[in-house]
Amino acid sequence: MNFGPYSLLVARPSGPLGWWPRIGIGAALIAVLWWAARGSQVSFSELRKGLPWIGDFLSRMVPPNLGFLDKLIVPAIETVQIAIWGTLLAIVLAVPVCFFAARNLTPNMAVFHFTRQIFNVTRGINEIILALVFVAAVGLGPFPGVLALAVHGAGMLGKFFSESIEEIDQGPIEALRATGAGPVQIIIFGVLPQVITAWIAVILYRFETNLRQATVLGMVGAGGIGFELVGSMKLFQYQDTATCILVIIAMVMAADYASTRLRAWIQKGSR
């Protein structure tokens, strides 16, 4: 089945897929979209009615209170620190386990499936939920945010790490095994040189994601600039809220720029 431009539904029925199957696929897609819209209560009329309220809310945020910036320096730095440590701990948790989740390195399929399910569970729980759990466990502050990002990030990184291992060239692995190399030697000399570039790119992307997530974890008491954001909204200080949003946008844009440049530099150096 070709998914090129217009080929699925409107191309000539000269291929293996005729008009009637295409019409059936189109009808099925429309039915799924209608079903999802009913379940999620999509209503553009309600959105139209709410536009004046949105406009009123935005008008109260103008102009941003730039005097509030002084109070955001420490929370902004704290947000970056949460993202850094959340990413670091995620790497520490994911790397030792990801080799067991790769089909070409796992000792047996039972270990493979068990490890993959661990990754599914950890990344299947939203960071906000994990933060709520850790706030209850260790108290308010940035540390619950670090733990939430670490656990969720370990599942995401573990999945990407293991999948990149499955795509490596098996030649060096077989050559090392033929010389009598052990599992650790195979990983160090046969696996890591082939995956390290892809791993670094994924880690940088994960740091971007953690920085964005760290800005909202403060909403549940996990520190960072999100705490100031929620506090300003609860006090109806919408101009302060606008300042928080501008700082968050600036942080995310800076992280995205730095990460993009680093990934480009790494990929250029690996060629």
C-alpha positions as CSV (number, residue, x, y, z in Angstrom):
1,M,0.0,0.0,0.0
2,N,1.6,3.3,-1.1
3,F,1.1,6.2,1.2
4,G,2.5,8.8,-1.2
5,P,0.6,12.0,-2.0
6,Y,-3.1,11.3,-2.8
7,S,-2.3,7.6,-3.5
8,L,-4.4,6.1,-0.7
9,L,-7.8,7.3,-1.7
10,V,-7.7,9.2,-5.0
11,A,-5.2,7.4,-7.1
12,R,-6.4,5.4,-10.1
13,P,-7.5,1.9,-9.0
14,S,-5.0,0.2,-11.3
15,G,-2.9,-1.2,-8.5
16,P,-3.6,-4.1,-6.1
17,L,-6.0,-1.8,-4.1
18,G,-9.2,-1.0,-6.0
19,W,-11.7,1.8,-5.5
20,W,-14.0,0.0,-3.2
21,P,-11.4,-0.9,-0.6
22,R,-10.2,2.8,-0.7
23,I,-13.7,4.0,-0.2
24,G,-14.1,1.6,2.7
25,I,-10.9,2.8,4.3
26,G,-12.0,6.4,3.9
27,A,-15.4,5.6,5.4
28,A,-13.7,3.9,8.3
29,L,-11.4,6.8,9.0
30,I,-14.4,9.2,8.9
31,A,-16.3,6.9,11.4
32,V,-13.3,6.8,13.7
33,L,-13.0,10.6,13.7
34,W,-16.7,11.0,14.3
35,W,-16.6,8.6,17.2
36,A,-13.5,10.3,18.7
37,A,-15.2,13.7,18.3
38,R,-18.4,12.5,20.1
39,G,-16.4,11.0,22.9
40,S,-14.2,14.0,23.4
41,Q,-17.1,16.4,23.0
42,V,-15.5,18.4,20.3
43,S,-17.7,21.5,19.8
44,F,-16.5,24.5,17.8
45,S,-19.7,26.4,18.7
46,E,-18.6,26.2,22.4
47,L,-15.1,27.4,21.4
48,R,-16.7,30.3,19.6
49,K,-18.7,31.2,22.6
50,G,-15.6,31.1,24.8
51,L,-13.4,33.3,22.6
52,P,-14.5,36.5,24.4
53,W,-13.5,35.0,27.7
54,I,-10.1,34.0,26.2
55,G,-9.7,37.5,24.9
56,D,-10.6,39.0,28.3
57,F,-8.0,36.7,30.0
58,L,-5.3,37.7,27.5
59,S,-6.1,41.4,27.9
60,R,-5.5,41.1,31.6
61,M,-2.0,39.7,31.0
62,V,-1.0,42.8,29.0
63,P,1.5,44.4,29.6
64,P,3.6,41.8,31.4
65,N,5.0,42.8,34.8
66,L,8.7,43.0,34.0
67,G,9.3,44.0,37.6
68,F,8.4,40.4,38.5
69,L,11.5,39.1,36.6
70,D,13.7,39.5,39.7
71,K,11.6,36.9,41.5
72,L,11.8,34.4,38.6
73,I,15.6,34.2,38.4
74,V,16.0,31.6,41.1
75,P,13.0,29.5,40.0
76,A,14.2,29.5,36.4
77,I,17.6,28.3,37.4
78,E,16.0,25.7,39.6
79,T,13.9,24.5,36.6
80,V,17.1,24.0,34.6
81,Q,18.7,22.1,37.5
82,I,15.7,19.8,37.7
83,A,15.9,19.1,34.0
84,I,19.6,18.4,34.2
85,W,19.4,16.0,37.1
86,G,16.2,14.4,35.8
87,T,18.0,13.6,32.5
88,L,21.1,12.4,34.2
89,L,19.3,10.0,36.5
90,A,17.2,8.8,33.6
91,I,20.4,7.9,31.7
92,V,21.8,6.1,34.8
93,L,18.6,4.1,35.1
94,A,18.2,3.3,31.4
95,V,21.7,2.4,30.3
96,P,22.3,-0.7,32.4
97,V,18.8,-2.1,31.5
98,C,18.5,-1.2,27.8
99,F,20.9,-4.0,26.7
100,F,18.5,-6.6,28.1
101,A,15.6,-5.0,26.1
102,A,17.4,-5.4,22.8
103,R,16.6,-8.6,20.9
104,N,20.1,-9.1,19.6
105,L,21.7,-8.9,23.0
106,T,19.2,-10.2,25.5
107,P,20.0,-13.5,27.2
108,N,16.5,-14.9,26.4
109,M,13.1,-13.6,25.3
110,A,11.6,-13.8,28.8
111,V,14.1,-11.2,29.9
112,F,13.5,-9.1,26.8
113,H,9.7,-9.0,27.3
114,F,10.0,-8.3,31.0
115,T,12.4,-5.4,30.5
116,R,10.3,-3.9,27.7
117,Q,7.2,-4.0,29.9
118,I,9.2,-2.2,32.6
119,F,9.9,0.6,30.1
120,N,6.3,0.6,29.0
121,V,5.1,1.1,32.6
122,T,7.6,3.8,33.5
123,R,7.0,5.9,30.4
124,G,3.3,5.2,30.5
125,I,2.8,7.2,33.7
126,N,2.7,10.9,33.2
127,E,5.3,13.1,34.8
128,I,2.6,15.0,36.7
129,I,1.3,11.8,38.3
130,L,4.8,10.7,39.2
131,A,5.5,14.1,40.7
132,L,2.4,13.9,42.9
133,V,3.5,10.5,44.1
134,F,7.0,11.7,44.9
135,V,5.7,14.9,46.5
136,A,3.7,12.7,48.9
137,A,6.8,10.6,49.5
138,V,9.6,13.1,50.0
139,G,7.8,16.4,50.4
140,L,7.5,19.6,48.4
141,G,10.5,21.0,46.5
142,P,12.5,20.3,43.3
143,F,13.6,16.8,44.3
144,P,10.2,15.2,43.6
145,G,10.4,16.8,40.1
146,V,13.8,15.3,39.5
147,L,12.6,11.9,40.5
148,A,9.5,12.2,38.3
149,L,11.5,13.2,35.3
150,A,14.1,10.4,36.0
151,V,11.5,7.6,36.2
152,H,9.6,8.7,33.2
153,G,12.7,9.5,31.2
154,A,14.2,6.1,32.0
155,G,11.4,4.4,30.2
156,M,11.6,6.7,27.2
157,L,15.4,6.6,26.9
158,G,15.5,2.8,27.6
159,K,13.1,2.3,24.7
160,F,15.1,4.4,22.3
161,F,18.5,3.0,23.5
162,S,17.3,-0.6,23.0
163,E,15.9,0.0,19.6
164,S,19.1,1.7,18.4
165,I,21.0,-1.3,19.6
166,E,18.8,-3.6,17.6
167,E,19.7,-1.7,14.4
168,I,23.5,-2.0,14.7
169,D,25.7,-4.0,12.3
170,Q,26.1,-7.5,13.7
171,G,29.4,-8.0,12.0
172,P,31.6,-6.5,14.8
173,I,29.5,-8.4,17.4
174,E,30.1,-11.7,15.7
175,A,33.8,-11.0,15.3
176,L,34.2,-10.2,18.9
177,R,32.4,-13.3,20.0
178,A,34.6,-15.4,17.7
179,T,37.6,-14.1,19.5
180,G,36.2,-15.1,22.8
181,A,35.1,-11.6,24.1
182,G,32.8,-11.5,27.0
183,P,29.5,-9.6,27.2
184,V,31.1,-6.5,28.7
185,Q,33.8,-6.4,26.0
186,I,31.2,-6.8,23.3
187,I,29.1,-3.9,24.7
188,I,32.2,-1.6,25.1
189,F,33.9,-2.3,21.8
190,G,31.1,-3.6,19.5
191,V,27.9,-1.9,20.6
192,L,28.7,1.5,22.1
193,P,30.8,2.8,19.1
194,Q,27.8,2.2,16.8
195,V,25.1,3.7,19.0
196,I,26.8,6.5,20.9
197,T,26.0,9.2,18.3
198,A,22.3,8.3,18.2
199,W,22.2,8.1,22.0
200,I,23.6,11.6,22.5
201,A,21.1,13.0,20.1
202,V,18.2,11.3,22.0
203,I,19.6,12.5,25.3
204,L,19.7,16.1,24.1
205,Y,16.1,15.8,22.9
206,R,15.1,14.3,26.2
207,F,16.7,17.2,28.0
208,E,14.6,19.6,25.9
209,T,11.5,17.6,26.9
210,N,12.5,17.6,30.6
211,L,13.0,21.3,30.6
212,R,9.5,21.9,29.2
213,Q,8.0,19.4,31.7
214,A,10.0,20.9,34.6
215,T,8.3,24.2,34.0
216,V,4.9,22.7,34.8
217,L,5.9,20.2,37.6
218,G,5.9,23.2,40.0
219,M,2.1,23.2,39.6
220,V,1.9,20.2,41.9
221,G,4.6,21.4,44.3
222,A,7.6,20.0,42.6
223,G,9.6,23.2,42.5
224,G,10.7,25.3,39.5
225,I,9.1,28.2,37.8
226,G,5.8,26.4,37.5
227,F,5.2,27.1,41.2
228,E,5.4,30.8,40.6
229,L,3.2,30.5,37.5
230,V,0.4,28.8,39.5
231,G,0.8,31.1,42.4
232,S,0.3,34.2,40.2
233,M,-2.8,32.7,38.6
234,K,-4.3,31.8,42.0
235,L,-3.7,35.4,43.1
236,F,-5.2,36.8,39.9
237,Q,-1.9,38.5,39.1
238,Y,-2.2,37.8,35.4
239,Q,0.5,40.3,34.4
240,D,2.9,38.3,36.6
241,T,1.6,35.1,34.9
242,A,2.4,36.6,31.5
243,T,6.0,37.3,32.7
244,C,6.3,33.6,33.8
245,I,5.1,32.4,30.4
246,L,7.6,34.7,28.6
247,V,10.4,33.4,30.7
248,I,9.3,29.8,30.1
249,I,9.1,30.4,26.3
250,A,12.6,32.0,26.3
251,M,14.1,29.0,28.3
252,V,12.5,26.5,25.9
253,M,13.7,28.4,22.8
254,A,17.2,28.7,24.2
255,A,17.3,25.0,25.0
256,D,16.0,24.1,21.6
257,Y,18.5,26.2,19.8
258,A,21.5,24.9,21.9
259,S,20.3,21.3,21.5
260,T,19.8,21.7,17.7
261,R,23.3,23.1,17.3
262,L,24.8,20.3,19.4
263,R,23.0,17.6,17.5
264,A,24.2,19.1,14.2
265,W,27.7,19.3,15.5
266,I,27.7,15.7,16.7
267,Q,26.2,14.3,13.5
268,K,28.7,16.3,11.4
269,G,31.6,14.9,13.5
270,S,30.3,11.3,13.2
271,R,30.5,11.3,9.4
